[in-house]
């Protein structure tokens, strides 16, 4: 199958990994990278565009996308990854040019978070909507989605194949780590963890700014983010990786829920029904319901290396056994899109 793939293709991003996965599944993929508009250019205009989904970055991306689609001929499938900025008229023009079907994929919430009027108007235009958020299924139906596919967020091959390098240990070592953006709920859990964690390390957007106003976290903040290889290093060199869930949306799992155990790293996450279904508590991962349980389990597993490593490796085996990889998830999606053709056509 020939796929026209539209998304943020910066190095180390999950969108780029999904594109590579589709190629590895045997599809011909032609791509359009939206990153020059979503991450580049004038900072003020870019910030405004992300807040209101309007402005010169948004208009420029739509113009460039239409021009590019005209230059590459037809495609069997147009795959849009997180298409918040795509105008409905742009999507219609691409459909007419490509003479193919349209699919939208997102690992994020798109109604309670990452809102976009352009995306809502595009929903009835897509042939398939793929989401990892079960709590948004009803809203997709309300806005006119034709066919909705619910998928797991999964993990890409980097997490299974990563090999630890001894020279990274001193720079990245931690007893407990968290990688994720700053929000109040995360900060409260990290403050509790800091009481028992020993070497706690935190990476993510806005933590350095938070640290300027909250002295307690200053020793633990390592930067505005850990991307690409740095993200792998941060996870590979910790004893316990936290799987915290945002409270601005009714989140029950995140991509971290899969990436951490896939690396063979011990996952200590918030207890939800979905987490419990993915990994057996006490055998393939560990969970907590409040700060006291969080601290209790950090103390116990930092003092019990054998139990911690056994659970970490069982979590990795569960990832492989249960098909949590992005390759298997995308293969399942493509089987729905092209049921007669398998992975390729």
Backbone as numpy.savetxt, mean C-alpha at the origin, in Angstrom:
# Nx Ny Nz CAx CAy CAz Cx Cy Cz
-2.30 -10.38 -23.18 -3.14 -9.19 -23.18 -2.27 -7.94 -23.18
-2.64 -6.96 -23.98 -1.91 -5.69 -24.00 -2.58 -4.73 -23.03
-1.81 -4.21 -22.07 -2.33 -3.38 -21.00 -1.69 -2.00 -21.07
-2.54 -0.97 -21.02 -2.05 0.41 -20.87 -2.15 0.73 -19.39
-1.02 0.91 -18.74 -0.95 1.02 -17.28 -0.66 2.47 -16.89
-1.56 3.05 -16.10 -1.47 4.46 -15.71 -1.33 4.54 -14.20
-0.23 5.15 -13.73 -0.05 5.26 -12.29 1.25 5.93 -11.93
1.49 6.07 -10.62 2.71 6.68 -10.10 3.82 5.63 -10.09
4.74 5.75 -11.01 5.72 4.69 -11.22 7.09 5.02 -10.66
7.12 5.77 -9.54 8.41 6.09 -8.94 9.03 4.82 -8.33
10.37 4.79 -8.34 11.12 3.63 -7.88 10.81 3.32 -6.42
10.50 2.05 -6.15 10.21 1.64 -4.78 8.75 1.69 -4.40
7.90 2.22 -5.29 6.48 2.33 -4.98 5.72 1.05 -5.32
4.59 0.85 -4.66 3.81 -0.37 -4.90 3.16 -0.35 -6.28
2.85 0.82 -6.81 2.27 0.91 -8.14 3.24 0.36 -9.19
4.49 0.75 -9.08 5.51 0.26 -10.01 5.66 -1.26 -9.90
5.59 -1.78 -8.67 5.70 -3.22 -8.48 4.51 -3.96 -9.09
3.32 -3.38 -9.01 2.16 -4.01 -9.65 2.35 -4.08 -11.16
2.89 -3.01 -11.74 3.14 -3.02 -13.17 4.12 -4.13 -13.55
5.20 -4.27 -12.77 6.18 -5.32 -13.05 5.55 -6.71 -12.88
4.68 -6.84 -11.90 4.03 -8.12 -11.66 3.17 -8.51 -12.86
2.43 -7.56 -13.42 1.61 -7.85 -14.60 2.50 -8.29 -15.77
3.64 -7.67 -15.92 4.58 -8.10 -16.97 5.07 -9.52 -16.71
5.37 -9.80 -15.45 5.86 -11.14 -15.10 4.79 -12.20 -15.31
3.53 -11.79 -15.27 2.44 -12.72 -15.53 2.25 -12.98 -17.02
3.03 -12.29 -17.85 3.02 -12.57 -19.28 2.31 -11.54 -20.14
1.87 -10.43 -19.54 1.15 -9.42 -20.30 2.11 -8.39 -20.90
1.73 -7.85 -22.02 2.47 -6.73 -22.62 1.95 -5.45 -21.97
2.84 -4.70 -21.34 2.42 -3.51 -20.59 3.09 -2.27 -21.16
2.27 -1.29 -21.54 2.74 0.03 -21.94 2.30 1.00 -20.84
3.19 1.86 -20.39 2.89 2.63 -19.19 2.89 4.14 -19.41
2.14 4.80 -18.52 2.17 6.26 -18.42 2.40 6.60 -16.95
3.49 7.31 -16.67 3.87 7.64 -15.30 3.28 8.99 -14.90
2.42 8.99 -13.89 1.81 10.24 -13.42 2.69 10.98 -12.40
3.81 10.37 -11.99 4.65 10.95 -10.94 5.16 12.36 -11.22
5.53 12.70 -12.47 6.01 14.07 -12.69 5.00 15.13 -12.27
3.72 14.81 -12.30 2.69 15.78 -11.88 2.32 15.62 -10.41
2.27 14.38 -9.91 1.83 14.18 -8.52 2.93 14.45 -7.51
4.20 14.32 -7.91 5.29 14.50 -6.96 6.28 15.59 -7.37
6.17 16.12 -8.59 7.16 17.08 -9.06 6.58 18.47 -9.27
7.39 19.34 -9.83 6.93 20.68 -10.17 6.83 21.62 -8.98
6.11 22.70 -9.18 5.97 23.74 -8.16 5.31 23.18 -6.90
5.95 23.36 -5.75 5.48 22.76 -4.50 4.13 23.31 -4.07
3.90 24.59 -4.25 2.64 25.21 -3.83 1.48 24.66 -4.66
1.67 24.64 -5.99 0.61 24.12 -6.87 0.37 22.63 -6.62
1.47 21.91 -6.36 1.34 20.48 -6.10 0.54 20.23 -4.82
0.86 20.98 -3.77 0.14 20.84 -2.51 -1.33 21.17 -2.67
-1.62 22.23 -3.43 -3.00 22.62 -3.68 -3.74 21.52 -4.45
-3.05 20.93 -5.42 -3.67 19.88 -6.23 -4.05 18.69 -5.38
-3.20 18.31 -4.43 -3.50 17.15 -3.58 -4.63 17.45 -2.59
-4.83 18.71 -2.28 -5.93 19.06 -1.36 -7.26 19.14 -2.07
-7.29 19.73 -3.28 -8.58 19.99 -3.93 -8.71 19.32 -5.30
-7.68 18.54 -5.71 -7.72 17.82 -6.99 -7.97 18.76 -8.17
-7.31 19.90 -8.13 -7.47 20.89 -9.19 -6.19 21.68 -9.33
-6.07 22.42 -10.43 -4.91 23.27 -10.64 -4.08 22.83 -11.82
-2.96 23.53 -12.08 -2.16 23.26 -13.27 -1.56 21.86 -13.32
-1.21 21.28 -12.16 -0.68 19.92 -12.16 -1.72 18.93 -12.66
-2.96 19.10 -12.20 -4.03 18.18 -12.58 -4.37 18.35 -14.06
-4.50 19.60 -14.50 -4.82 19.85 -15.91 -3.70 19.35 -16.82
-2.45 19.62 -16.41 -1.31 19.20 -17.22 -1.22 17.69 -17.35
-1.51 16.98 -16.26 -1.46 15.52 -16.32 -2.52 14.97 -17.28
-3.73 15.52 -17.24 -4.79 15.06 -18.12 -4.45 15.32 -19.59
-3.90 16.50 -19.88 -3.50 16.80 -21.27 -2.43 15.83 -21.74
-1.43 15.60 -20.89 -0.33 14.70 -21.28 -0.82 13.26 -21.44
-1.74 12.86 -20.60 -2.27 11.49 -20.67 -3.03 11.26 -21.98
-3.84 12.22 -22.37 -4.58 12.08 -23.63 -3.62 12.03 -24.82
-2.62 12.92 -24.80 -1.65 12.95 -25.89 -0.88 11.63 -25.96
-0.48 11.13 -24.83 0.29 9.88 -24.82 -0.55 8.70 -25.29
-1.79 8.63 -24.84 -2.65 7.51 -25.24 -2.86 7.49 -26.75
-2.90 8.67 -27.38 -3.07 8.73 -28.83 -1.85 8.20 -29.58
-0.71 8.21 -28.90 0.53 7.86 -29.59 0.85 6.37 -29.56
0.10 5.57 -28.80 0.54 4.19 -28.59 -0.40 3.14 -29.18
-1.49 3.56 -29.79 -2.38 2.59 -30.42 -3.35 1.96 -29.43
-3.95 0.86 -29.83 -5.00 0.24 -29.02 -4.41 -0.66 -27.93
-5.23 -0.93 -26.91 -4.88 -1.85 -25.84 -6.12 -2.62 -25.44
-5.91 -3.85 -24.95 -7.03 -4.67 -24.52 -7.62 -4.17 -23.20
-6.74 -3.64 -22.35 -7.17 -3.21 -21.02 -6.43 -1.95 -20.64
-7.16 -0.99 -20.10 -6.56 0.21 -19.51 -6.63 0.04 -18.00
-5.48 -0.04 -17.36 -5.39 -0.23 -15.90 -5.01 1.11 -15.28
-5.91 1.69 -14.52 -5.65 2.96 -13.83 -5.40 2.66 -12.36
-4.25 3.08 -11.87 -3.88 2.84 -10.48 -4.04 4.16 -9.71
-4.99 4.17 -8.77 -5.25 5.35 -7.92 -5.50 6.60 -8.76
-6.57 6.58 -9.54 -6.84 7.65 -10.51 -7.63 8.82 -9.95
-7.12 9.46 -8.92 -7.84 10.58 -8.29 -7.94 11.80 -9.20
-6.95 12.00 -10.07 -6.88 13.23 -10.85 -7.40 13.09 -12.26
-7.81 11.93 -12.67 -8.23 11.73 -14.06 -9.67 12.22 -14.25
-9.84 13.13 -15.19 -11.18 13.65 -15.49 -12.01 12.57 -16.19
-13.33 12.58 -16.00 -14.17 11.62 -16.72 -14.05 11.76 -18.24
-13.92 13.00 -18.74 -13.79 13.17 -20.18 -12.45 12.62 -20.69
-11.41 12.67 -19.84 -10.13 12.05 -20.20 -10.28 10.55 -20.31
-10.96 9.96 -19.34 -11.15 8.52 -19.34 -11.98 8.07 -20.56
-13.00 8.84 -20.90 -13.81 8.51 -22.08 -12.97 8.61 -23.35
-12.10 9.62 -23.43 -11.24 9.78 -24.60 -10.27 8.61 -24.73
-9.74 8.14 -23.60 -8.81 7.00 -23.62 -9.55 5.74 -24.06
-10.77 5.55 -23.56 -11.54 4.37 -23.96 -11.76 4.37 -25.48
-12.13 5.53 -26.01 -12.38 5.62 -27.45 -11.10 5.35 -28.24
-9.98 5.88 -27.75 -8.71 5.69 -28.44 -8.24 4.24 -28.35
-8.32 3.67 -27.16 -7.76 2.33 -26.92 -8.65 1.21 -27.43
-9.95 1.47 -27.48 -10.91 0.44 -27.87 -10.80 -0.78 -26.93
-10.51 -0.52 -25.67 -10.36 -1.59 -24.69 -11.20 -1.33 -23.47
-11.15 -2.26 -22.53 -11.92 -2.14 -21.30 -11.12 -1.38 -20.24
-11.82 -0.87 -19.24 -11.21 0.00 -18.24 -11.30 -0.64 -16.86
-10.19 -0.60 -16.13 -10.13 -1.13 -14.77 -9.47 -0.11 -13.87
-10.05 0.11 -12.71 -9.43 0.97 -11.70 -9.03 0.12 -10.50
-7.77 0.29 -10.07 -7.26 -0.42 -8.90 -6.80 0.60 -7.87
-7.11 0.34 -6.60 -6.55 1.14 -5.52 -6.38 0.30 -4.27
-5.23 0.44 -3.60 -5.07 -0.19 -2.29 -5.56 0.71 -1.16
-6.02 1.91 -1.51 -6.39 2.93 -0.52 -7.90 3.11 -0.43
-8.32 3.74 0.66 -9.71 4.18 0.76 -9.89 5.38 -0.17
-11.03 5.43 -0.87 -11.23 6.50 -1.84 -12.51 7.31 -1.57
-13.16 7.04 -0.47 -14.33 7.85 -0.11 -14.12 8.53 1.24
-13.75 7.75 2.25 -13.47 8.31 3.56 -12.11 8.99 3.61
-11.27 8.71 2.64 -9.94 9.29 2.54 -9.61 9.41 1.06
-8.64 10.25 0.72 -8.24 10.42 -0.69 -9.43 10.77 -1.58
-10.31 11.62 -1.09 -11.54 11.95 -1.83 -11.21 12.69 -3.13
-12.03 12.41 -4.14 -11.87 13.10 -5.42 -13.19 13.08 -6.17
-13.68 14.25 -6.52 -14.92 14.33 -7.30 -14.70 13.74 -8.70
-13.48 13.90 -9.23 -13.19 13.34 -10.55 -13.32 11.82 -10.52
-12.76 11.21 -9.49 -12.84 9.76 -9.39 -14.28 9.29 -9.23
-15.05 9.96 -8.40 -16.45 9.55 -8.21 -17.21 9.61 -9.53
-16.94 10.63 -10.34 -17.61 10.76 -11.63 -17.14 9.69 -12.62
-15.94 9.17 -12.41 -15.39 8.15 -13.31 -15.88 6.74 -12.99
-16.36 6.52 -11.78 -16.71 5.16 -11.36 -17.63 4.44 -12.35
-18.71 5.07 -12.84 -19.57 4.34 -13.79 -18.93 4.08 -15.15
-17.82 4.75 -15.44 -17.15 4.57 -16.73 -16.30 3.31 -16.73
-15.76 2.96 -15.57 -14.89 1.78 -15.48 -15.72 0.50 -15.62
-15.14 -0.49 -16.28 -15.77 -1.81 -16.35 -15.58 -2.59 -15.06
-14.41 -2.40 -14.43 -14.14 -3.06 -13.17 -13.55 -2.05 -12.18
-13.97 -2.18 -10.95 -13.38 -1.45 -9.83 -12.76 -2.49 -8.90
-11.46 -2.37 -8.65 -10.78 -3.28 -7.73 -10.39 -2.49 -6.48
-10.83 -2.98 -5.32 -10.54 -2.32 -4.06 -10.07 -3.33 -3.04
-9.31 -2.88 -2.07 -8.89 -3.72 -0.95 -9.64 -3.35 0.32
-10.63 -2.46 0.21 -11.33 -1.93 1.38 -12.78 -2.42 1.40
-13.09 -3.46 2.15 -14.47 -3.98 2.18 -15.49 -2.97 2.69
-15.05 -2.03 3.53 -15.98 -1.06 4.09 -16.42 -0.01 3.06
-15.81 -0.01 1.86 -16.21 0.94 0.83 -17.05 0.31 -0.28
-17.33 -0.98 -0.19 -18.07 -1.65 -1.26 -19.43 -1.02 -1.50
-20.15 -0.70 -0.44 -21.49 -0.12 -0.57 -21.43 1.21 -1.31
-20.42 2.03 -1.01 -20.33 3.34 -1.66 -20.00 3.20 -3.14
-19.18 2.23 -3.49 -18.91 2.00 -4.91 -20.21 1.67 -5.65
-21.05 0.87 -5.02 -22.33 0.53 -5.66 -23.21 1.76 -5.79
-23.24 2.60 -4.75 -24.06 3.82 -4.78 -23.64 4.72 -5.93
-22.33 4.80 -6.19 -21.81 5.67 -7.24 -21.78 5.01 -8.62
-22.38 3.83 -8.75 -22.62 3.26 -10.07 -21.58 2.32 -10.60
-20.78 1.68 -9.72 -19.79 0.72 -10.20 -20.48 -0.46 -10.87
-19.95 -0.89 -12.01 -20.52 -2.02 -12.76 -20.15 -3.35 -12.12
-18.87 -3.59 -11.94 -18.41 -4.83 -11.32 -17.29 -4.49 -10.34
-17.43 -4.98 -9.11 -16.46 -4.67 -8.06 -15.71 -5.95 -7.70
-14.40 -5.85 -7.63 -13.55 -6.97 -7.24 -12.86 -6.60 -5.93
-13.04 -7.43 -4.90 -12.37 -7.21 -3.62 -11.12 -8.07 -3.57
-9.97 -7.43 -3.37 -8.69 -8.14 -3.36 -7.95 -7.85 -2.05
-6.99 -8.70 -1.74 -6.09 -8.43 -0.62 -4.98 -7.49 -1.09
-4.44 -6.71 -0.15 -3.36 -5.81 -0.52 -2.08 -6.57 -0.89
-1.77 -7.61 -0.14 -0.68 -8.49 -0.50 0.72 -7.87 -0.36
1.71 -8.62 -0.82 3.10 -8.19 -0.77 3.76 -8.49 -2.10
4.73 -7.69 -2.48 5.41 -7.92 -3.74 6.68 -8.74 -3.53
7.33 -9.20 -4.59 8.45 -10.15 -4.46 9.63 -9.63 -3.65
9.79 -8.32 -3.52 10.93 -7.79 -2.77 10.97 -8.33 -1.34
9.80 -8.54 -0.76 9.74 -8.89 0.66 10.10 -10.35 0.92
9.85 -11.20 -0.04 10.22 -12.60 0.08 11.69 -12.81 -0.26
12.19 -12.08 -1.25 13.54 -12.33 -1.76 14.62 -11.51 -1.06
14.25 -10.54 -0.21 15.25 -9.65 0.39 16.23 -10.44 1.24
17.51 -10.14 1.07 18.56 -10.78 1.85 19.26 -9.73 2.71
19.32 -10.03 3.98 19.92 -9.12 4.95 21.42 -8.96 4.69
21.91 -7.74 4.87 23.33 -7.47 4.73 23.88 -7.04 6.09
24.93 -7.68 6.58 25.45 -7.37 7.91 25.80 -5.91 8.11
26.27 -5.26 7.04 26.68 -3.86 7.19 25.50 -2.92 7.47
24.26 -3.39 7.20 23.10 -2.54 7.48 22.63 -2.63 8.92
23.04 -3.67 9.62 22.47 -3.93 10.94 22.71 -2.76 11.91
23.92 -2.25 11.95 24.23 -1.19 12.92 23.43 0.08 12.63
23.23 0.38 11.35 22.53 1.61 10.97 21.03 1.51 11.17
20.47 0.31 11.02 19.02 0.16 10.97 18.44 -0.66 12.12
19.27 -1.19 12.98 18.80 -2.10 14.03 17.82 -1.43 14.98
16.78 -2.18 15.35 15.82 -1.71 16.35 15.20 -2.91 17.05
14.69 -2.68 18.25 13.89 -3.70 18.93 12.46 -3.67 18.42
11.94 -2.47 18.24 10.58 -2.27 17.75 10.62 -1.15 16.72
9.92 -1.33 15.60 9.88 -0.25 14.62 8.47 -0.06 14.09
8.23 1.14 13.61 6.97 1.45 12.93 7.29 2.32 11.73
6.73 1.97 10.58 6.87 2.76 9.36 5.47 3.15 8.91
5.19 4.44 8.94 3.87 4.94 8.56 3.75 6.40 8.90
2.79 7.07 8.28 2.66 8.51 8.48 2.22 8.84 9.90
2.39 10.07 10.29 2.04 10.53 11.63 0.53 10.77 11.74
-0.06 10.21 12.78 -1.42 10.57 13.18 -1.56 10.31 14.67
-2.57 10.89 15.29 -2.69 10.89 16.75 -2.77 9.48 17.32
-3.53 8.60 16.69 -3.66 7.24 17.19 -2.32 6.52 17.18
-1.57 6.67 16.10 -0.26 6.04 16.04 0.65 6.59 17.14
0.63 7.90 17.32 1.49 8.52 18.33 1.19 7.98 19.73
-0.08 7.81 20.07 -0.44 7.30 21.38 0.07 5.88 21.59
-0.04 5.03 20.55 0.45 3.65 20.67 1.97 3.62 20.75
2.62 4.48 20.00 4.08 4.52 20.03 4.60 5.04 21.37
3.87 5.96 21.97 4.29 6.45 23.30 4.23 5.32 24.31
3.18 4.50 24.24 3.09 3.34 25.13 4.23 2.36 24.84
4.48 2.10 23.56 5.55 1.17 23.19 6.91 1.66 23.66
7.12 2.98 23.64 8.42 3.54 24.00 8.79 3.25 25.46
7.81 2.96 26.28 8.05 2.69 27.70 8.74 1.35 27.92
8.64 0.44 26.94 9.18 -0.91 27.12 10.02 -1.39 25.94
10.11 -0.59 24.89 10.64 -1.08 23.61 12.15 -1.10 23.51
12.86 -0.43 24.38 14.31 -0.35 24.20 14.62 0.53 23.01
15.11 -0.07 21.92 15.43 0.71 20.72 14.19 0.78 19.82
13.42 1.84 19.98 12.27 2.10 19.13 12.70 3.02 18.01
12.28 2.72 16.77 12.60 3.58 15.63 11.34 3.79 14.81
11.16 5.04 14.35 9.93 5.44 13.65 10.32 6.20 12.39
9.70 5.80 11.27 9.85 6.51 10.00 8.47 6.85 9.45
8.34 8.02 8.84 7.09 8.34 8.19 6.84 9.83 8.08
5.93 10.18 7.17 5.61 11.58 6.92 5.15 12.29 8.19
5.71 13.47 8.41 5.33 14.41 9.47 5.79 14.03 10.87
6.48 12.89 11.05 7.00 12.60 12.38 8.06 13.61 12.81
8.99 14.05 11.95 9.94 15.08 12.39 9.25 16.36 12.87
8.18 16.77 12.17 7.44 17.95 12.61 6.74 17.70 13.95
6.19 16.50 14.11 5.54 16.15 15.38 6.56 16.17 16.52
7.77 15.70 16.23 8.81 15.64 17.26 9.21 17.03 17.77
9.07 18.04 16.93 9.40 19.41 17.36 8.47 19.89 18.46
7.25 19.34 18.50 6.28 19.76 19.51 6.09 18.73 20.62
6.71 17.55 20.46 6.51 16.46 21.41 7.87 15.81 21.68
8.51 16.30 22.72 9.89 15.93 22.99 10.09 14.43 23.23
9.08 13.76 23.75 9.24 12.35 24.10 9.64 11.46 22.91
9.19 11.85 21.70 9.44 11.00 20.54 10.73 11.34 19.81
11.39 12.44 20.19 12.59 12.88 19.48 13.66 11.80 19.33
13.95 10.99 20.36 15.01 9.99 20.19 14.67 8.87 19.20
13.39 8.76 18.84 12.95 7.60 18.06 12.69 7.91 16.59
12.46 9.17 16.25 12.12 9.52 14.87 13.37 9.51 14.00
13.30 8.76 12.90 14.46 8.58 12.03 14.34 9.31 10.70
13.15 9.84 10.39 13.02 10.56 9.13 11.60 10.59 8.63
11.39 11.35 7.55 10.05 11.55 6.98 9.53 10.31 6.25
10.33 9.31 6.11 9.85 8.10 5.45 10.97 7.13 5.18
10.61 5.88 4.96 11.56 4.85 4.54 10.97 4.22 3.30
11.56 4.53 2.14 11.00 4.11 0.87 11.94 3.14 0.17
11.36 2.30 -0.68 12.17 1.40 -1.48 13.06 0.52 -0.63
14.35 0.52 -0.94 15.31 -0.32 -0.22 15.37 0.03 1.27
15.20 1.31 1.60 15.24 1.72 3.01 14.10 1.09 3.81
12.95 0.97 3.21 11.82 0.32 3.89 12.16 -1.13 4.20
12.75 -1.82 3.25 13.15 -3.20 3.46 14.20 -3.30 4.57
15.15 -2.39 4.58 16.18 -2.39 5.62 15.57 -2.16 7.00
14.63 -1.23 7.08 14.01 -0.93 8.38 13.30 -2.16 8.93
12.57 -2.88 8.08 11.86 -4.07 8.54 12.83 -5.22 8.85
13.80 -5.42 7.98 14.69 -6.57 8.11 15.54 -6.51 9.36
15.75 -5.32 9.91 16.66 -5.15 11.05 15.95 -4.87 12.36
14.66 -5.17 12.40 13.94 -5.02 13.67 13.56 -6.37 14.23
13.30 -6.41 15.52 12.81 -7.64 16.15 11.29 -7.71 16.10
10.64 -6.56 16.29 9.18 -6.50 16.29 8.75 -5.32 15.40
7.92 -5.58 14.41 7.37 -4.52 13.57 5.90 -4.34 13.92
5.51 -3.11 14.16 4.14 -2.82 14.58 3.22 -2.65 13.37
2.04 -3.26 13.47 1.01 -3.10 12.45 -0.13 -2.27 13.01
0.05 -0.95 13.01 -0.97 -0.04 13.53 -1.97 0.31 12.44
-3.20 0.55 12.85 -4.29 0.80 11.91 -4.84 2.21 12.10
-5.02 2.93 10.99 -5.55 4.28 11.05 -6.98 4.29 11.60
-7.31 5.36 12.29 -8.67 5.50 12.84 -9.48 6.56 12.11
-8.86 7.23 11.10 -9.61 8.18 10.29 -10.52 7.45 9.30
-10.27 6.15 9.11 -11.12 5.27 8.31 -11.25 3.97 9.09
-12.28 3.15 8.82 -12.45 1.89 9.57 -11.52 0.79 9.06
-10.22 1.02 9.19 -9.21 0.14 8.63 -9.09 -1.14 9.47
-8.98 -2.28 8.82 -8.82 -3.56 9.53 -7.54 -4.28 9.15
-6.93 -3.93 8.05 -5.61 -4.41 7.66 -4.94 -3.29 6.87
-3.64 -3.39 6.70 -2.91 -2.49 5.81 -1.93 -3.32 4.99
-1.24 -2.67 4.07 -0.21 -3.38 3.31 0.86 -3.93 4.24
1.16 -3.20 5.33 2.13 -3.68 6.31 1.74 -5.04 6.88
0.42 -5.30 6.97 -0.05 -6.57 7.53 0.48 -7.77 6.75
0.80 -7.56 5.48 1.32 -8.64 4.63 2.83 -8.54 4.46
3.33 -7.32 4.31 4.75 -7.14 4.01 5.64 -7.58 5.16
5.23 -7.29 6.39 6.06 -7.62 7.56 6.22 -9.14 7.70
5.14 -9.91 7.79 5.35 -11.37 7.90 5.99 -11.99 6.66
5.73 -11.43 5.47 6.36 -11.98 4.26 7.88 -11.94 4.35
8.42 -10.97 5.08 9.88 -10.87 5.24 10.40 -11.80 6.32
9.50 -12.49 7.03 9.93 -13.32 8.15 10.20 -12.49 9.38
9.52 -11.35 9.50 9.65 -10.47 10.65 8.40 -10.59 11.51
8.58 -10.51 12.80 7.49 -10.67 13.76 6.52 -9.49 13.67
5.26 -9.79 13.41 4.22 -8.77 13.30 3.43 -8.70 14.62
3.40 -7.52 15.20 2.55 -7.23 16.36 1.57 -6.16 15.93
0.32 -6.56 15.73 -0.67 -5.69 15.10 -1.89 -5.53 15.99
-2.71 -4.56 15.64 -3.98 -4.38 16.33 -4.91 -5.54 15.99
-5.61 -6.02 17.00 -6.48 -7.19 16.83 -7.77 -6.78 16.12
-8.00 -7.38 14.94 -9.25 -7.21 14.20 -9.67 -8.58 13.67
-10.92 -8.71 13.29 -11.38 -9.98 12.74 -10.61 -10.34 11.47
-10.31 -9.34 10.64 -9.58 -9.62 9.40 -8.15 -10.06 9.68
-7.48 -9.41 10.64 -6.14 -9.85 11.00 -6.16 -11.29 11.52
-7.15 -11.59 12.36 -7.24 -12.94 12.93 -7.48 -14.00 11.86
-8.21 -13.63 10.81 -8.45 -14.56 9.71 -7.21 -14.77 8.85
-6.37 -13.74 8.74 -5.18 -13.83 7.90 -4.05 -14.61 8.56
-3.83 -14.37 9.87 -2.73 -14.99 10.61 -3.23 -15.44 11.97
-2.96 -16.69 12.32 -3.43 -17.23 13.59 -2.68 -16.58 14.75
-3.44 -16.10 15.72 -2.86 -15.39 16.85 -2.01 -16.32 17.70
-0.83 -15.84 18.05 0.07 -16.61 18.89 0.88 -17.65 18.15
0.55 -17.89 16.87 1.28 -18.88 16.07 1.90 -18.29 14.81
1.19 -17.34 14.16 1.68 -16.76 12.91 1.86 -15.24 13.01
1.31 -14.65 14.05 1.44 -13.22 14.35 0.94 -13.03 15.77
1.15 -11.83 16.29 0.58 -11.49 17.60 -0.22 -10.19 17.48
-1.20 -10.05 18.38 -2.11 -8.92 18.34 -2.29 -8.32 19.72
-2.78 -7.08 19.73 -3.09 -6.42 21.00 -4.39 -5.64 20.87
-5.04 -5.44 22.02 -6.30 -4.71 22.03 -6.23 -3.39 22.75
-5.21 -3.20 23.59 -5.04 -1.93 24.31 -3.56 -1.75 24.62
-3.23 -0.61 25.22 -1.82 -0.29 25.44 -1.15 -1.25 26.42
-1.88 -1.71 27.43 -1.29 -2.63 28.38 -0.92 -3.95 27.72
-1.80 -4.45 26.85 -1.48 -5.68 26.13 -0.33 -5.45 25.15
-0.30 -4.29 24.52 0.81 -3.94 23.63 2.13 -4.01 24.38
2.20 -3.38 25.53 3.44 -3.36 26.31 3.80 -4.76 26.82
2.78 -5.49 27.27 3.02 -6.84 27.77 3.64 -7.73 26.70
3.13 -7.64 25.47 3.64 -8.51 24.41 5.01 -8.05 23.91
5.27 -6.76 23.91 6.61 -6.29 23.56 7.62 -6.82 24.58
7.30 -6.69 25.87 8.20 -7.20 26.92 8.46 -8.70 26.72
7.39 -9.45 26.53 7.52 -10.91 26.46 8.36 -11.32 25.26
8.07 -10.79 24.08 8.74 -11.28 22.88 10.14 -10.72 22.71
10.44 -9.56 23.30 11.83 -9.12 23.30 12.68 -10.00 24.21
12.04 -10.62 25.19 12.76 -11.50 26.10 12.71 -12.97 25.71
12.04 -13.29 24.61 11.90 -14.68 24.18 12.18 -14.79 22.68
13.46 -14.78 22.36 13.86 -14.77 20.95 13.33 -15.98 20.19
13.38 -17.15 20.80 12.99 -18.36 20.09 11.51 -18.33 19.71
10.65 -17.92 20.66 9.22 -17.84 20.36 8.94 -16.79 19.31
9.63 -15.66 19.39 9.41 -14.57 18.42 9.81 -15.02 17.02
10.95 -15.67 16.90 11.42 -16.10 15.58 10.53 -17.21 15.02
10.05 -18.08 15.88 9.17 -19.16 15.42 7.89 -18.60 14.83
7.30 -17.62 15.50 6.07 -17.00 15.00 6.34 -16.24 13.72
7.46 -15.54 13.66 7.81 -14.77 12.46 7.92 -15.68 11.24
8.57 -16.83 11.41 8.73 -17.74 10.27 7.42 -18.41 9.91
6.57 -18.68 10.90 5.26 -19.25 10.60 4.40 -18.25 9.84
4.54 -16.96 10.16 3.82 -15.93 9.42 4.26 -15.88 7.97
5.55 -16.03 7.74 6.07 -16.04 6.37 5.50 -17.24 5.60
5.50 -18.40 6.24 4.96 -19.59 5.59 3.48 -19.43 5.28
2.73 -18.76 6.16 1.30 -18.53 5.91 1.12 -17.64 4.69
1.97 -16.63 4.55 1.89 -15.75 3.37 2.03 -16.55 2.09
2.97 -17.48 2.08 3.21 -18.27 0.89 2.11 -19.31 0.66
1.68 -19.93 1.74 0.69 -21.00 1.64 -0.68 -20.50 1.25
-1.03 -19.32 1.71 -2.39 -18.80 1.51 -2.53 -17.85 0.34
-1.48 -17.66 -0.44 -1.58 -16.87 -1.65 -1.73 -15.38 -1.42
-0.99 -14.86 -0.43 -1.08 -13.43 -0.12 -0.18 -12.57 -1.00
0.57 -13.16 -1.90 1.47 -12.37 -2.74 0.68 -11.52 -3.73
1.27 -10.41 -4.13 0.62 -9.56 -5.12 0.48 -10.29 -6.45
1.43 -11.18 -6.76 1.34 -11.94 -8.02 0.07 -12.78 -8.05
-0.23 -13.45 -6.94 -1.43 -14.28 -6.91 -2.69 -13.42 -6.89
-2.63 -12.30 -6.18 -3.79 -11.42 -6.14 -4.07 -10.82 -7.53
-3.03 -10.37 -8.22 -3.22 -9.78 -9.55 -3.61 -10.85 -10.57
-3.08 -12.05 -10.40 -3.48 -13.15 -11.28 -4.97 -13.44 -11.14
-5.47 -13.40 -9.90 -6.91 -13.62 -9.67 -7.74 -12.51 -10.32
-7.24 -11.27 -10.23 -7.96 -10.14 -10.84 -8.01 -10.33 -12.36
-6.87 -10.68 -12.95 -6.82 -10.83 -14.40 -7.67 -12.00 -14.87
-7.82 -13.02 -14.04 -8.69 -14.14 -14.40 -10.15 -13.69 -14.49
-10.54 -12.71 -13.68 -11.89 -12.16 -13.77 -12.05 -11.27 -14.99
-10.99 -10.53 -15.31 -11.03 -9.63 -16.46 -11.01 -10.42 -17.77
-10.22 -11.48 -17.79 -10.02 -12.26 -19.01 -10.16 -13.75 -18.68
-11.38 -14.21 -18.34 -11.56 -15.57 -17.84 -11.15 -16.67 -18.81
-11.14 -16.38 -20.09 -10.80 -17.41 -21.07 -9.31 -17.46 -21.37
-8.60 -16.41 -20.96 -7.20 -16.31 -21.36 -6.18 -16.60 -20.30
-6.63 -16.88 -19.03 -5.65 -17.12 -17.98 -4.84 -15.88 -17.73
-3.54 -16.08 -17.63 -2.63 -14.96 -17.36 -2.30 -14.15 -18.60
-2.56 -14.70 -19.76 -2.19 -13.97 -20.97 -3.20 -14.26 -22.06
-3.18 -13.45 -23.09 -4.07 -13.68 -24.24 -3.32 -13.40 -25.51
